[in-house]
């Protein structure tokens, strides 16, 4: 059997930005501690993934010679 597949409705960049915003909001509502730090770390990871995605998909990026 084949794994189920579904089409994403939103582009990756938008999903990453929204996830980072959601995690930062959740972290601001969480008391200081390990869970808050984990939420902030996940938000940073989403932001970094967004930056890498923007860099990779930029029109100025060229293949190495």
N, C-alpha and C positions, 0 to 999 in steps of 0.2 A: 504494500500500500504506500501511497505517496503522502508526505506530510501536508497538512492543510496550509494553504497560502491565502493571504488576503492583501489587497491593495491598500497602501497607506493613503489616507485622504489629505494629509498635510505633508509638505516637504520636510525633509530631515532637519534642515536649519531651523525651521519654525518650531518643530517638536522639541529640539534641544533648548532653544531659548525659553519656551514655555515651561519645560521641565525645570530648568534652572530657576526661573522666577517662582514656580510653585514650591520648590525645595527651600529657597531663601525665605519665603513667607512662612512656611511650616517651621523653619528653624527660629524665626523671630518670635513665634508663639510657643516655643519649647523652652523650658527652663534650662539654664546653663548646666552642662554635663556632657557625658559621652554621646548621647543620642543627638544632641544639638550639633556637636562637632562632626558627627557622621553625616548629618543633613547638609551642613556647610561644605564638607568635602565632596559629597555627591553633586552639589550645585556647582562647585568649581570644576569638577570633572565634565559636567555637561557644558559649561562655558568653554572649557578647553577643547572639547570635541567640536563645538560650534566653530571655534576659531580655526581649527585644523581643517574642517570641512570647507570653510570659506576659502582658505588658502589653496586647498587641493582643487577646488572648482573655479578658482579665479582664472580669467582669460589670459593673464600675463604669465602663467606657469607654463614652462616649456620642458619637454623631455630632455634628459641629459644626452650629450653627443658621444 
